């Protein structure tokens, strides 16, 4: 039998009824003879409520700004997962399953000292493994660990996925099952393209690209950690009826396995179409083309915590000036423009132009490495629909195209169809 880590998000544990449904999923795997650990998020909406309470409290006023103590912030917001883990342990006990809740500091999950956005450095899974070997289910509060100062440290929003993958690596699990409100990873968003198909398997690298490019199924950090540690992930729905799933023969219910590329026998040229809304384009015109000019542009933006994505540079025929075009999140556009204006003398540009309301549509697939003409197919398909391309960036397994937001859904459906992803 297998050693499994099962992770359940906020919608899966939103109320007591759903917590009991989760308990039935766990009971099923335990009854099949698997060694089981469970990682849970806070109940849906609870973390937002806790953060709201913190923000409503008086702050400590320093010389530069009014801030709250991040250590106390972590102590408060981590309580949501602690409540869920205890409730699920009680539910399992009521079903006759030997279960015990664990907080991050009890395992321990050791993190750095970046309270509110900590990164996991080490997990000692020996106690969990020993309990699992005796048939006990470990119910672990996600999103949290213990920092070098011996205080609770949270991992940032969405950190429960990362907790689950890290725990799976720490206990050397055969698989980390991510239960969510969808039944797997799709070739694109089914709400945009109803013909989207659920993928049986997707490589770590493809999933990392899909997650970073707008797919919301998994957190980027969790996929990155899974790829580094070789943790196979399985995305499945927590709303499937536990009674209809047979785990005793190892057969998987509907879902998507995220695994090493070597486990995928038949590789499609294109695996999926991702898109990210709320992008803004900035173009700096007639920038002096000299060594260090890129650092003069992007250094201040980095210091202002503006995330720059697509970058395109066009040098004039005589090589004296260049145009630099790049994208930033639309919510950071005003801050980016102010930052660039403050650095204008150092950069030496004539004018800064900006366009909000952009969308980045991306074609992803490991099969692109060995197939020519993938980009040409995309450009021709969009041209036939009258969709103008603002910017293009490519990598070994992806092509990202910037377009006006009004054409987003048409572009996604067009590309999904032209690469044959509509087929059953």
Secondary structure, 3 states (H helix, E strand, C coil): CCEEEEEECHHHHCCHHHHHHHHHHHHHHHHCCCEEEEEECCCCCHHHHHHHHHHCCCCEECCCCEECCHHHHHHHHCHHHHHHHHHHHHHHHHCCCCEEEECHHHHCEEECCCCCCCCEEEECCHHHHHHHHCCCEEEEECCEEECCCCCEEECCCCHHHHHHHHHHHHCCCCEEEEEECCCCCECCCCCCCCCCCECCEEEHHHHHHHHHCCCCCCCHHHHHHHHHHCCCEEEEECCCCHHHCCCCCCCCCCCEEEECHHHCCCCCCCCEEEEEEEEEEEEEEEEECCCCHHHHHHHHHHHCCCCEEEEEEEECCCCCEEEEEEEEEHHHHHHHHHHHHHCHHHHCCCEEEEEEEEEEEEEECHHHHHCCCHHHHHHHHHHHCCCCCCEEEECCCEEEEEEEHHHHHHHHHHHHHHCCCCCC
